Amino acid sequence: MSVVLRICSLLFVLTSYRCEHIMLTVMFKLKICL
């Protein structure tokens, strides 16, 4: 059970980090365009 929770939390952290990275990249490109 704890292994499943660990994997789920790891996936959540990875996806949230990826989302944040994509948001930062988009903002950076917008800043360059402006």
C-alpha positions as CSV (number, residue, x, y, z in Angstrom):
1,M,0.0,0.0,0.0
2,S,2.7,2.5,0.9
3,V,4.5,1.6,-2.3
4,V,1.5,2.6,-4.3
5,L,1.2,5.9,-2.3
6,R,4.8,6.6,-2.9
7,I,4.5,6.1,-6.7
8,C,1.4,8.2,-6.8
9,S,3.0,11.1,-4.9
10,L,6.1,10.8,-7.1
11,L,3.9,11.0,-10.2
12,F,2.0,14.0,-8.8
13,V,5.3,15.8,-8.0
14,L,6.6,15.1,-11.5
15,T,3.5,16.3,-13.3
16,S,3.1,19.4,-11.2
17,Y,6.8,20.2,-11.8
18,R,6.3,19.7,-15.5
19,C,3.2,21.9,-15.5
20,E,5.2,24.7,-13.7
21,H,8.0,24.3,-16.2
22,I,5.7,24.6,-19.2
23,M,4.0,27.7,-17.6
24,L,7.4,29.3,-17.1
25,T,8.5,28.6,-20.6
26,V,5.3,30.0,-22.1
27,M,5.6,33.1,-19.9
28,F,9.3,33.5,-21.0
29,K,8.3,33.2,-24.7
30,L,5.5,35.7,-24.3
31,K,7.9,38.1,-22.6
32,I,10.3,37.8,-25.6
33,C,7.5,38.3,-28.1
34,L,6.3,41.5,-26.2
